[in-house]
Amino acid sequence: MTVTGVAWGSVMKWMRERDLLIAQTMAFVQSVTGQKPEADVFARADLPAVTPTRLPDVEAMLAEAILPPEAVRPVPAAPVPRPAARSEYQSEIQARVEKFRANQAKFSREREAYCSATMAKMQATLNRYPERRPK
């Protein structure tokens, strides 16, 4: 069963990898301590006891992860819409370039006007206060 072209097996792969990591960690803990991890430390008295489950076979999971996935039927693609004529693309690109250039020219004019106004204010301030000459 597929959903939007993705096989369920690939969607649930992270769960398999998580289980594999947990199994490897538990096996490592057993090999280091020589005993099974103590689940009693984390047990809650208010919950009913759960029967322990068998740890997954790490080697089998690794072999399953290494094997190539079964051939997945390719999902037929939707018909590709016919591309627009070259002249339509060219005219759209030219219109965008012209709009961009017009915006850049407007920004340049605004920058120049701001700079001129700022320089005029500075010059007026300098003219208002004459320079002092040292004695």
C-alpha positions in Angstrom: 0.0 0.0 0.0 1.4 3.4 -0.9 0.5 6.9 0.0 1.5 9.6 -2.4 4.2 7.4 -4.0 5.9 6.4 -0.7 5.9 2.8 0.4 4.8 2.1 4.0 8.0 0.1 4.6 10.2 3.2 4.1 7.9 5.3 6.3 8.3 2.9 9.2 12.0 2.4 8.7 12.8 4.7 11.5 10.9 2.5 13.9 12.9 -0.5 12.9 16.1 1.5 13.3 15.0 2.7 16.7 14.2 -0.9 17.8 17.6 -2.0 16.5 19.4 0.7 18.5 17.5 -0.2 21.7 18.3 -3.9 21.2 22.0 -3.1 20.6 22.1 -0.9 23.7 20.5 -3.6 25.8 22.9 -6.2 24.5 25.8 -3.9 25.3 24.5 -3.3 28.9 24.2 -7.1 29.4 27.7 -7.6 28.1 29.2 -5.0 30.3 27.3 -5.8 33.5 26.9 -9.5 33.0 23.3 -9.2 34.0 20.0 -8.0 32.6 19.2 -4.3 33.1 17.3 -3.6 36.3 13.8 -2.7 35.2 12.6 -2.6 38.9 14.3 0.7 39.5 11.9 2.4 37.0 8.8 0.4 37.8 5.7 2.2 38.9 3.5 0.7 41.5 0.3 2.3 40.3 0.5 0.5 36.9 -0.2 -3.2 36.3 2.9 -5.3 35.7 3.8 -5.9 32.1 5.1 -9.2 31.0 8.6 -8.8 29.6 9.0 -9.1 25.8 11.7 -11.0 23.9 14.5 -8.7 22.6 14.6 -8.6 18.8 17.2 -10.6 17.0 19.9 -7.9 16.2 21.6 -10.0 13.5 18.3 -10.6 11.7 17.4 -6.9 11.8 20.8 -6.0 10.5 20.5 -8.5 7.7 17.1 -7.1 6.9 18.4 -3.5 6.9 21.2 -4.5 4.6 19.2 -6.4 2.1 17.9 -4.3 -0.8 14.2 -3.5 -0.5 11.7 -5.5 -2.5 11.0 -4.1 -5.9 8.5 -1.3 -5.4 6.2 -0.7 -8.3 6.8 2.8 -9.6 3.9 5.1 -9.3 2.8 6.3 -12.7 3.6 10.0 -12.9 0.9 12.5 -13.7 1.1 13.7 -17.3 3.6 16.5 -17.6 2.0 19.7 -18.7 3.2 21.1 -22.0 5.8 23.8 -21.4 4.8 27.3 -22.5 6.2 28.6 -25.8 9.7 30.1 -25.7 8.5 33.5 -26.5 6.2 33.4 -23.5 9.1 32.7 -21.2 11.2 35.4 -22.9 8.5 38.0 -22.5 8.0 37.1 -18.8 11.7 37.3 -18.1 12.0 40.6 -20.0 9.1 42.0 -18.0 10.7 40.9 -14.7 14.1 42.3 -15.7 12.5 45.7 -16.6 10.6 45.8 -13.3 13.8 45.0 -11.4 15.8 47.7 -13.2 13.0 50.2 -12.5 13.1 49.4 -8.8 16.9 49.7 -8.7 16.7 53.1 -10.4 14.1 54.2 -7.9 16.2 53.1 -5.0 19.2 54.9 -6.5 17.2 58.2 -6.9 16.0 57.9 -3.3 19.5 57.3 -2.0 20.8 60.3 -3.9 18.0 62.5 -2.6 18.6 61.4 1.0 22.3 61.9 0.7 21.8 65.4 -0.8 19.3 66.4 1.9 21.7 65.1 4.6 24.6 67.0 3.2 22.6 70.2 2.8 21.5 70.0 6.5 25.2 69.4 7.5 26.3 72.4 5.4 23.6 74.6 6.9 24.7 73.6 10.4 28.3 74.4 9.6 27.4 77.8 8.1 25.4 78.7 11.1 28.3 78.2 13.5 31.4 79.9 12.1 34.7 78.3 12.7 36.7 79.5 15.6 40.2 80.5 15.0 42.8 79.8 17.7 44.5 82.8 19.2 
